[in-house]
Amino acid sequence: MDKRKPSFLVSSLIILFIIAILGVSILVYGAAPHIPIVLAAIIVGLYGLKLGYKWKELEQAMTRGVSYGIPAIIILSLIGILVGVWVLNGTVQTITYYGLQVLSPSIFLVTAVIITAVVATMTGSSWSAISTIGIALMGVAYGMSISPAMTAGAIVSGAMFGDKLSPLSDTTNLAAATAKVDIFQHIKHMLWTTLPSLIITLAIFSVISITTDRSAADTGKVEAMMATLNSEFMLTPIALISPLLIIFLAFRKVSPIPSLIIGLIVAVLTSFYTVPGVTFGTIMNTAHFGYTAETGNEAIDSLLSLGGLDSMLFGVSLILIALSFGGIIREIGLAHAIIEGLRDFLRSRGNVILSTVLSCLGINVVVGEQYLSIILPGQMLEECYEETNLHPKNMSRTLEDAGTMIHPLIPWGVTGAFVMTTLNIGIGYIPFAFICFISPIFSIIYGFTGFTLTPVEQEDVVHIEEQQSVSGP
C-alpha cells in the first residue's frame, strides 16, 4: 500500500485538536502532560496508519524520536543525582546562606535575571545556569518569602537571554547554521530584539518588587533560616568547588555529561570533609532517593528535601513520551504539510516573519522539540525569505526569537520538563518567564513595520552563496 502525504486541511485540524486536548487537560483539569500527549500520539498514529504507514514504521519513528533525547535524559538524571549530593555535602546550604546575607528582597528578582544571564552567557548553556546558580537562587527565594514561581520565571528569563546571545550556545550556532549566516553577524542582529526584551523584563520584575509588600516577618524568617543553616550544616567554600568547576568546564566548552560527572565526583569527595561520619552507602542512597532534611525549621526542610535520581523520573518519562510523539509527527510529515500549505500566503515580509514565529511555536507546542522548531521552519521558509529579498540573518534571528525562546514555555518540551524537575516547580513559572513572550512579539512587530529588517544587497549575494556552498544543502 502506497503512503499518501497528509493534506494541509486535515493536518491543521489534527494539530488544532491536539492543542485543544493538551490545553483542556493541563489548564482545565490540571493533569500532568504525560497522558494527554499519549492520547495525542494515538490520534496521530491512527492518522498515520490511514495514510498507509505500517505500525512497524511508526514504532521505528518513535524509537528514533527518543534517541534524539537520550543525551538530555542522561543529563537530567545526572543533575538529579548531583543535586542530591550537593544538598548532602552542604553546597546548596552554603550558597543559600551567603545569598541570604548579600541579596536584598527589594531587588532580588532583578538580580536573579542578571546573575543567571551572566552565567548562561559565559557557559553558553541555559541548562548549566539553571542547574547551578538557579537552584541556589530558589533557595534564597524561599528564605526571603519570594514567590518560587516568580523566581523560576526570573531564572528562566536570564538563562534564555544568556543562552541566546552566547557564541558558545548550541541553539545559537544551530540557528546561524540553518540560515547559513556568520555566527557573530547573527548575534549582532539578535540584539535588536533581545536587548529590548531584557530591558522590559527587568522593568516588569522591578515593578513587581516595588509593589510587593515585604513585612517585618520576612526578616525574622531569614534570620531563623540562617541560624538553622549555620547550626545544622557545615557551611564552607569547599562545598562550592563542584558547581564552580561545572561552570568553568562549561565555559571551556566541555560537553555537559563529562562536566557533570566530574562535578559529581568532586561533590562526593568533598562530602567526606563537609559531612562528618558520612559513608559511601549514605552518599549512594542520597544520590538515588534524594536528601530529606529534618532540622525542625519548616522552610529549611521544604527547601532541602530534594534531589536524587527519583526526583527526575517525572521529567525523564515526559521527555520519552513527548519525543516518541514527535517521532510520529516527523515520520508522517504533519508539520511539513502545514508549513508547505502556508507558503502560498507568504507574499509580504511581515507574513513571512509571522509565519516563521507561528511555525516555531506550532512545532514547539505539538512536538516539544527545540532543535526541530529551528531546523524545520528554517528549511521550509528559506525560499520565502529569498523571494521577499530578506537577508538570511532576519530568518536566523526569528528562528531564535521563536524557536529558542518559546521552548521553555512548553511544559512537555525538553527544557520545560528540565525546568520543572530541576527547580522543583510546577507550570506556575511560565507566566513569569517574560522574556520568552516578549522576544517573538518584537520579531512580529519588526516584521510588519520593517524596522531592523535587513534586505539582501548586491554585495551580499556572493557572500551568501559562499556560505551556502560551505554549509551544504
Secondary structure as the mmCIF struct_conf table of DSSP 4:
data_model
#
loop_
_struct_conf.conf_type_id
_struct_conf.id
_struct_conf.beg_label_comp_id
_struct_conf.beg_label_asym_id
_struct_conf.beg_label_seq_id
_struct_conf.end_label_comp_id
_struct_conf.end_label_asym_id
_struct_conf.end_label_seq_id
HELX_LH_PP_P HELX_LH_PP_P1 ASP A 2 SER A 7
HELX_RH_AL_P HELX_RH_AL_P1 PHE A 8 GLY A 23
HELX_RH_PI_P HELX_RH_PI_P1 VAL A 24 VAL A 28
BEND BEND1 TYR A 29 TYR A 29
BEND BEND2 PRO A 33 PRO A 33
HELX_RH_AL_P HELX_RH_AL_P2 HIS A 34 LYS A 50
TURN_TY1_P TURN_TY1_P1 LEU A 51 GLY A 52
HELX_RH_AL_P HELX_RH_AL_P3 TRP A 55 ASN A 89
TURN_TY1_P TURN_TY1_P2 GLY A 90 GLY A 90
HELX_RH_AL_P HELX_RH_AL_P4 THR A 91 VAL A 102
HELX_RH_3T_P HELX_RH_3T_P1 PRO A 105 ILE A 107
HELX_RH_AL_P HELX_RH_AL_P5 PHE A 108 THR A 123
TURN_TY1_P TURN_TY1_P3 GLY A 124 GLY A 124
HELX_RH_AL_P HELX_RH_AL_P6 SER A 126 ALA A 129
HELX_RH_PI_P HELX_RH_PI_P2 ILE A 130 GLY A 134
HELX_RH_AL_P HELX_RH_AL_P7 ILE A 135 GLY A 143
TURN_TY1_P TURN_TY1_P4 MET A 144 SER A 145
HELX_RH_AL_P HELX_RH_AL_P8 PRO A 148 LEU A 165
TURN_TY1_P TURN_TY1_P5 PRO A 167 LEU A 168
HELX_RH_AL_P HELX_RH_AL_P9 ASP A 170 ALA A 179
TURN_TY1_P TURN_TY1_P6 LYS A 180 LYS A 180
HELX_RH_AL_P HELX_RH_AL_P10 ILE A 183 THR A 211
BEND BEND3 THR A 212 THR A 212
HELX_RH_AL_P HELX_RH_AL_P11 ALA A 216 GLU A 232
BEND BEND4 PHE A 233 PHE A 233
HELX_RH_3T_P HELX_RH_3T_P2 PRO A 237 LEU A 240
HELX_RH_AL_P HELX_RH_AL_P12 ILE A 241 PHE A 251
TURN_TY1_P TURN_TY1_P7 ARG A 252 LYS A 253
HELX_RH_AL_P HELX_RH_AL_P13 PRO A 256 THR A 274
BEND BEND5 VAL A 275 VAL A 275
TURN_TY1_P TURN_TY1_P8 PRO A 276 GLY A 277
HELX_RH_AL_P HELX_RH_AL_P14 PHE A 280 PHE A 289
BEND BEND6 THR A 295 GLY A 296
HELX_RH_AL_P HELX_RH_AL_P15 GLU A 298 LEU A 304
BEND BEND7 SER A 305 SER A 305
BEND BEND8 GLY A 308 GLY A 308
HELX_RH_3T_P HELX_RH_3T_P3 LEU A 309 MET A 312
HELX_RH_AL_P HELX_RH_AL_P16 LEU A 313 ILE A 332
TURN_TY1_P TURN_TY1_P9 GLY A 333 GLY A 333
HELX_RH_AL_P HELX_RH_AL_P17 LEU A 334 LEU A 342
HELX_RH_3T_P HELX_RH_3T_P4 ARG A 343 PHE A 345
BEND BEND9 SER A 348 SER A 348
HELX_RH_AL_P HELX_RH_AL_P18 ARG A 349 VAL A 367
HELX_RH_AL_P HELX_RH_AL_P19 GLN A 370 GLU A 387
TURN_TY1_P TURN_TY1_P10 THR A 388 ASN A 389
STRN STRN1 LEU A 390 LEU A 390
HELX_RH_AL_P HELX_RH_AL_P20 PRO A 392 LEU A 399
HELX_RH_PI_P HELX_RH_PI_P3 GLU A 400 THR A 404
HELX_RH_AL_P HELX_RH_AL_P21 MET A 405 ILE A 406
HELX_RH_3T_P HELX_RH_3T_P5 HIS A 407 LEU A 409
TURN_TY1_P TURN_TY1_P11 PRO A 411 TRP A 412
BEND BEND10 GLY A 413 GLY A 413
HELX_RH_AL_P HELX_RH_AL_P22 VAL A 414 THR A 422
TURN_TY1_P TURN_TY1_P12 LEU A 423 ASN A 424
HELX_RH_3T_P HELX_RH_3T_P6 ILE A 427 PHE A 432
HELX_RH_AL_P HELX_RH_AL_P23 PHE A 434 THR A 449
TURN_TY1_P TURN_TY1_P13 PHE A 451 THR A 452
HELX_LH_PP_P HELX_LH_PP_P2 LEU A 453 THR A 454
STRN STRN2 PRO A 455 PRO A 455
HELX_RH_AL_P HELX_RH_AL_P24 GLN A 458 SER A 471
#
